[in-house]
Amino acid sequence: MSSQLALGLEWTAVVLNILFTILIGLEKRSGWLFGFVASVISVVLYQAQDAWLMALLNVFYGFMGLYGWWAWGSASEDRPLTRFPLPKHLLLLAIGVAVTGLLVWAMRYWQVPGTHQGMEAFIASFAIIATWLMSAKAVENWIYWTIGDVVAVAFNFLIGLNGYALLNVVYIGLAVAGYIRWNRAYNARLKPQAIP
């Protein structure tokens, strides 16, 4: 693939991913479609960089884009936001760390080419958890995205995908905004309505 084509694809995926995140933050079902297309592009770009786990992660994102579209349904605004209790988050964090270790071991065992495999495995583990939480409309999904995005900034810079590194910086800001918005909406739903 020519460097011009790769650069064009990278920036197209960056724009589509930003649209995906904004629309999901606004609880718009159409965001999942932008995420799906961006994922397909990302599979191609990451495999060209020997970032095979990131390519597989984007295959997962593609399927989750279709699942999210289906799960949110045409009346996604009616699907309520939810919160998970602390013990469930402790379990999810432990699973994320364990899966990170397992993925690093598997990549080394099967001699998968690539550099920075620990970072790649960490990003993939926490992205899978965050995507699942997002499809469930759990407010805390934005925290998991932030954790993974901080590592993804460095990872993408190190493998030469500077557009994706910048995208992850933008994601951090959008995740903070998404968390604030979803948290406010969740709390507003819990407040007793005044009787006129």
Buried (B, 14 or more C-beta within 10 A) or exposed (E): EEEEEBBEBBBBBBEBBBBBBBBBBEBBBBBBBBBBBBBBBBBBBBBEBEBBBBBBBBBBBBEBBBBBBEBBEEEBEEBEBEBBEEEEBEEBBEBBEEBBEEBBEEBEEEEBEBEBBBBBBBBBBBBBBBBBBBBBBBBBBBBBBBBBBBBBBBBBBEBEBEBBBBBBBBBBEBBBBBBEBBBEEBEEEEEEEEEE
